[in-house]
């Protein structure tokens, strides 16, 4: 039985049309016994969509914080199937986006993996190591299943490549804020707002910035150009340092307030 949740792109477009900046917090699936409580907390404080990391042993885009969270989840016995099954039963009426690596989709089979996500009510998927030139077999299976493939655009991409990335993107376009891996930063990289502005010039799809956005103030700065932000490492650090879902919720509420101001 398919778990119904709001469609990703339509939900984000509608929120943007109402003048709302988009908040997409991240949680590592299977992190510990309370990980689903964190996802519920995100929804309660006003997340527009929630990104769920499916841990992988060779996470080329992830910095030390997300790697540590993923390793904890893997040690606790997290598997893609278990995480997806738990999401199917989750009582959250917010679009969910899986973030993982292409090896997992390839190993499961494109159609099977996309169908499993869709049946669990996961409406989007980010595969950061799958390049535009090789993405079509997966994207076709995802389109058929009703799963939006979020495409990433990096600061190193030339201007003439961006329209093709945006055309293939579903759900939103992920504006990679800087060259490097995920992680907390003391200041927002100047490339974050530049990248969002470049993408906004060539697409009307939601443009959401991520990588290195670490504080409520940085989130607000990024939203000066972007339609919204993804935040991951700064939130996971709270959990890794012993915080609970309530502590995460308090921080997430500060981010929500900052981008709404």
Buried (B, 14 or more C-beta within 10 A) or exposed (E): EEBEBBBBBEBBBEBBEEEBBBBBBBBBBBBBEBBBBBBBBBBBBBBBBBBBBBBBEEBEBBBEBBBBBBBBBBEBEBBBEBBBEBBBEBEBEBBBBBBBBBBBBBEBEBBEBBBBBBBBBBBBBBBBBBEBEEBEEBBBBBBEBBBBBBBBBBBEBEEEEBEBBBEBBBBBBBBBBBEBBBBBBEEBBEBBBBBBBBBBEBBEBBBBBBBBBBBBBBBBBBBEBBBBBBBBBBBBBBBBEEBBBEBBBEBBBBBBBBBEE
